[in-house]
Amino acid sequence: MKTMKDYKCTIIHLVVYTLVVFEKVAAELQRIDHGPSKPDGSLDILVVGDWGRRGMYNQSKVAFQMGKVGEELDVDFIIATGDNFYDHGLIDEEDPMFFESFTEVYTSNSLQKQWYLVLGNHDYEGNVLAQLSPVLKERDSKWLCLRSFIVNSGIVEFFFVDTTPFQEKYFIEGKHNYDWRGVLPREEYVSNLLKDVDMALEESSAQWKIVIGHHTIFSASQHGNTQELVDQLLPILEAKEVDLYINGHDHCLQHISSQDGRLQFLTSGGGSKAWKGDTNPWNPNEMKFYYDGQGFMTLHVTKNKIGVAFYDVFGVIIHKWSTTKYTHGVLEQ
Ligand SMILES: *[C@@H]1O[C@H](CO)[C@@H](O)[C@H](O)[C@H]1NC(C)=O
């Protein structure tokens, strides 16, 4: 016969077991609150990708225009879509590359705001832990690079996803050395990350959901689609009614719309060296814009509207798009 003590024991075991299991399943993404600074609650954000080349390949020119536009729009923060330092990330936290390609390039007043950065495959070719290290924040307070995280800005939530570990070829082709510390075993890392992103999107009550990763989902440029993300990440973004997926990786500016017009795929990978002319044919109903030169992107977000603009190296707007949403989850173009 079971005594009261046995039952108590079982209950305690159940509670402990549930806590442990829950913790494993919900290894939550780090969450950062960054509310809008403008009184009307709107947000303005700059997005740049594939940039760190000591100012060369027009990186400085793009940076200068980002500064001007950043000032005009009074931007809240800056998003960087990965490949922060070419060709092989940072050597360590003391690497002068950090100053030469970041601090000494993005010098405008308006760019001295918080930067939220993800890692690209070139960053994984160097010392990843150096880019993630809090020491860099001490060296330049606007720097914040994490693997996967959430920035909550009230009306909009940004979900940053570490996409490099998804791509199988990096693990098998042996062309480069990658710093996989903290990533192996890969299958576990990727499946936990997908669960975390899925759950975070599920729990989000923000009017707008924007997902950011380095790698393309869809792209007509040199790298093309990333099949692993098409297979594994895209179904989650569609199911959770994500509004925008923003990436770098292909060195161009690009806007692809999904067939039903809901999810938009935006490439902002024009921070320095661009890939001239390297374009594949694409369904013209989906391809809203393609530019194989340098530049950057802006986002303007209000409760009912998101506006996207692409700028070239001269600071000229070369593509604009916007969408409105009046009831949560209902899209009206
Ligand atoms: C810099 O930008 C200009 C204008 O788009 C372009 O003509 C030139 O080729 C670019 N330079 C490099 C090194 O990419």
The ligand as a Gaussian input file, in Angstrom:
#p B3LYP/6-31G(d) Opt

LIG

0 1
 C       31.417000      52.214000     -55.754000
 O       30.136000      52.689000     -56.169000
 C       30.106000      53.223000     -57.481000
 C       28.711000      53.730000     -57.720000
 O       27.764000      52.699000     -57.617000
 C       30.530000      52.166000     -58.480000
 O       30.550000      52.739000     -59.774000
 C       31.903000      51.625000     -58.122000
 O       32.208000      50.562000     -58.977000
 C       31.906000      51.126000     -56.679000
 N       33.227000      50.725000     -56.312000
 C       33.508000      49.502000     -55.855000
 C       34.922000      49.253000     -55.493000
 O       32.682000      48.643000     -55.714000

